[in-house]
């Protein structure tokens, strides 16, 4: 049985001291001293993250049926090219849906007429405040990509079955994409429902 916050009091940690150890371009690292539930103290190092979005774009192929849009991108910390759903971090004060529309267009060139919010995930709860809002997009139309400076990625399509096989055989190990595959599988099976909306399109940023 899943219990609620009212039963969690015996698990909470209380901050005693906080020390900033790094302030980077968008990551902010701290080392805190906390009081544990038994009264002892411990050190917690963690990163403040602005949050992000991930998009599961559904493409209706007139010949091959439903496909999803995926990306291949080199991720420096793990020194590997990773297969991922389109995603990106929130700008300061940016609305989650606005960010999802922007990231989909900039990274893949696609825009979508319909969007549905699926939920939120916390990918690295042991050392980061990062959250990722999961969005589905459909009614896709292909335009021009507008990658950020220094951003290099390949865009390709996959059937849901191919996506799940890639998760099973270990070709896909990115946590957010694995979570997205779970959402997709349940949405297509009809066990998890989505509420679709038709938002106003976001105006692309002008190139400098």
C-alpha positions in Angstrom: 0.0 0.0 0.0 1.3 3.5 -0.9 1.1 5.9 2.1 0.8 9.6 2.2 2.9 12.4 3.6 1.1 12.3 7.0 2.9 9.0 7.7 6.4 10.3 6.8 7.3 12.2 9.9 9.7 9.5 11.1 11.7 9.8 7.9 12.2 13.6 7.6 15.6 15.3 7.7 16.0 18.8 9.0 18.6 21.3 7.6 21.0 22.6 10.2 23.6 24.4 8.0 24.0 25.0 4.2 27.2 25.8 2.3 27.4 26.8 -1.4 30.1 24.8 -3.1 29.6 25.7 -6.8 27.6 28.1 -8.9 27.9 27.2 -12.5 26.1 28.2 -15.8 22.9 26.5 -14.7 23.8 24.1 -11.9 24.0 25.3 -8.3 25.7 22.9 -5.8 25.4 22.8 -2.0 26.7 20.9 1.0 24.2 20.8 3.8 24.4 19.4 7.3 21.2 17.8 8.4 19.7 16.3 11.5 18.5 12.7 10.9 15.3 11.2 12.4 17.3 9.6 15.2 19.0 12.9 16.2 22.3 12.2 14.6 23.8 14.4 11.9 24.9 13.8 8.3 26.1 15.6 5.2 24.1 15.9 2.1 25.6 17.2 -1.2 23.1 18.1 -3.9 22.5 20.2 -7.0 19.8 22.8 -7.6 18.4 22.3 -11.1 15.9 24.6 -12.8 13.7 21.7 -14.1 13.1 20.4 -17.5 10.6 19.0 -19.9 10.5 15.9 -22.1 8.3 15.4 -25.2 6.9 12.2 -26.5 6.0 13.2 -30.1 3.5 11.0 -31.9 3.8 10.9 -35.7 1.1 9.4 -37.8 2.9 7.8 -40.8 0.4 7.1 -43.6 2.2 4.0 -44.6 3.9 2.5 -41.5 1.4 3.7 -38.8 2.3 5.4 -35.6 5.9 6.4 -34.9 7.6 8.4 -32.3 10.4 11.0 -32.7 13.7 10.3 -31.0 17.2 11.8 -31.0 20.7 10.6 -30.8 23.1 12.9 -28.9 26.5 12.7 -27.4 26.4 13.1 -23.6 29.8 14.2 -22.3 29.6 12.9 -18.7 29.0 9.3 -19.8 31.1 9.7 -23.0 28.3 8.0 -25.1 25.8 8.8 -27.8 22.5 8.3 -26.2 19.0 7.7 -27.6 16.5 10.0 -26.0 13.1 11.7 -26.4 13.4 15.4 -27.2 13.9 17.4 -23.9 15.4 20.5 -22.5 15.6 22.7 -19.4 13.2 25.4 -18.4 14.4 29.0 -18.8 13.9 31.2 -15.8 10.1 31.9 -15.3 9.2 29.8 -18.4 5.9 27.9 -18.5 6.3 24.1 -18.9 4.2 23.8 -22.0 5.8 26.8 -23.6 9.2 25.1 -23.0 8.0 21.8 -24.5 6.7 23.6 -27.6 10.0 25.5 -27.9 12.3 22.5 -27.4 10.4 20.3 -29.8 10.6 22.9 -32.6 14.2 23.8 -31.9 15.6 20.3 -31.6 13.5 18.4 -34.2 11.9 21.0 -36.4 8.4 19.7 -35.6 5.5 21.7 -34.3 2.4 20.0 -32.8 -1.3 21.1 -32.9 -2.3 19.1 -29.8 -0.5 18.6 -26.4 -1.2 16.5 -23.3 0.5 16.7 -19.9 1.3 13.2 -18.7 3.1 13.8 -15.3 6.3 14.6 -13.7 9.4 12.5 -12.8 12.4 13.1 -10.6 15.3 11.4 -12.3 18.1 11.8 -9.8 16.5 12.2 -6.3 19.7 11.3 -4.4 21.6 14.4 -5.5 19.5 16.8 -7.4 16.3 18.8 -7.3 15.7 18.2 -11.0 12.2 17.4 -12.1 11.1 16.6 -15.7 7.5 17.4 -16.9 6.4 14.8 -19.4 4.4 16.0 -22.4 2.8 14.1 -25.3 2.5 15.9 -28.7 0.5 15.0 -31.8 -0.6 16.6 -35.0 3.0 17.0 -36.0 4.2 19.3 -38.8 7.8 19.4 -39.9 9.6 22.7 -40.3 13.2 23.9 -39.7 15.3 23.1 -36.6 16.9 25.8 -34.7 19.6 24.2 -32.5 21.4 26.1 -29.8 25.1 27.0 -30.4 27.2 23.9 -29.7 24.3 21.5 -29.9 24.6 18.6 -32.3 22.0 15.8 -32.5 20.4 13.5 -35.1 16.6 13.1 -35.3 15.0 9.8 -36.3 11.7 7.9 -36.0 10.9 4.6 -34.4 7.8 2.5 -34.0 6.6 2.0 -30.4 7.6 -1.7 -30.7 11.1 -0.8 -31.8 11.4 1.7 -29.0 10.4 -1.0 -26.4 12.8 -3.5 -27.9 15.6 -0.9 -27.6 14.7 -0.4 -23.9 14.7 -4.2 -23.3 18.0 -4.9 -25.1 19.9 -2.0 -23.4 20.3 0.3 -26.4 18.3 2.9 -24.5 19.4 3.5 -20.9 18.5 7.2 -20.5 16.2 7.3 -17.4 13.7 9.9 -18.7 13.3 8.0 -22.0 12.7 4.7 -20.2 10.0 6.5 -18.2 8.6 7.9 -21.4 8.5 4.5 -22.9 6.5 3.3 -19.9 4.0 6.1 -20.3 3.7 5.5 -24.0 3.1 1.8 -23.5 0.3 2.4 -21.1 -1.3 5.3 -23.1 -1.4 3.1 -26.2 -2.8 0.2 -24.2 -5.6 2.5 -23.0 -4.8 2.0 -19.3 -3.4 5.6 -18.7 -5.5 8.4 -20.1 -4.4 11.8 -21.4 -6.3 15.1 -21.7 -5.4 16.8 -24.9 -5.4 20.6 -25.5 -4.8 22.8 -28.5 -2.6 25.7 -27.3 -1.5 28.7 -29.2 1.8 28.1 -31.1 4.9 29.7 -29.6 6.7 32.3 -31.7 10.2 31.1 -32.7 13.1 33.2 -31.4 14.9 35.4 -33.9 18.4 34.5 -34.9 21.0 37.0 -33.9 
